[in-house]
Amino acid sequence: MANHSVKINRAFTQSQIGKFPRARAEVLSLVPDSLLPWISSRSLALLLDALDRSHRNGRTVEAQSILAEGAIYDPQQNKLREIA
C-alpha cells in the first residue's frame, strides 16, 4: 500500500468515512492490495464509502435484532444474556 499513498490520501479526502485514522485504516484494510494499482482515487473513495455504509447498516440491523429479541449472545459464556 505504500506505493499508493498519494492515491489513498486523495481517496480519504474525497470520501465521507470520517477523519479518524484507525477507522479509515480499518475500512481500507478491506480493500485488496491487488486492486489498488487498477482503481482511481475517486473510485477508491466510493468503495470506502460503500464499505463503511455496509458496516454501519449491519450494526443498525444487529442493534434492532438485539432489541427485538430482548437478549444478546455472549460468545465467551456461550449463552444468551437477557437484557432488561
DOVEXGU-232988 format. One record per residue (C-alpha): residue number from 1; x, y, z. Coordinates in steps of 0.2 Angstrom, whole numbers. Layout:
BEGIN
    n      u      v      w
  NUM      X      Y      Z
...
//
This chain:
BEGIN
    n      u      v      w
    1      0      0      0
    2     15     12      2
    3     17     14    -16
    4     -1     20    -17
    5     -1     33     -3
    6     -5     48    -14
    7    -20     39    -21
    8    -25     33     -4
    9    -24     50      4
   10    -34     58    -11
   11    -47     44     -8
   12    -48     48     10
   13    -50     67      6
   14    -64     63     -6
   15    -73     50      4
   16    -86     53     18
   17    -79     40     30
   18    -73     52     43
   19    -57     59     50
   20    -52     45     62
   21    -36     37     57
   22    -39     20     64
   23    -57     19     57
   24    -50     24     40
   25    -36     11     41
   26    -49     -2     46
   27    -60      1     31
   28    -45      2     19
   29    -39    -15     26
   30    -55    -22     17
   31    -49    -17      0
   32    -37    -30     -8
   33    -20    -23    -11
   34    -21    -31    -29
   35    -35    -18    -33
   36    -25     -3    -29
   37    -15     -1    -45
   38    -31     -3    -55
   39    -43      9    -46
   40    -43     28    -47
   41    -43     38    -31
   42    -62     43    -34
   43    -67     25    -36
   44    -57     20    -21
   45    -66     34    -11
   46    -83     27    -17
   47    -78     10    -12
   48    -73     15      5
   49    -89     24      7
   50    -99      9      2
   51    -89     -2     14
   52    -92     10     28
   53   -111     11     25
   54   -112     -8     24
   55   -104     -9     41
   56   -115      4     49
   57   -130     -4     41
   58   -125    -20     48
   59   -123    -13     66
   60   -140     -5     65
   61   -148    -21     60
   62   -139    -30     74
   63   -145    -17     87
   64   -163    -19     81
   65   -162    -38     82
   66   -155    -37    100
   67   -169    -26    105
   68   -182    -36     96
   69   -176    -52    104
   70   -173    -45    121
   71   -156    -54    123
   72   -138    -54    116
   73   -127    -69    113
   74   -111    -70    124
   75    -98    -80    115
   76    -87    -80    130
   77   -100    -89    141
   78   -108    -97    126
   79   -126    -92    131
   80   -139    -79    128
   81   -140    -65    140
   82   -156    -56    144
   83   -157    -38    143
   84   -169    -28    153
//
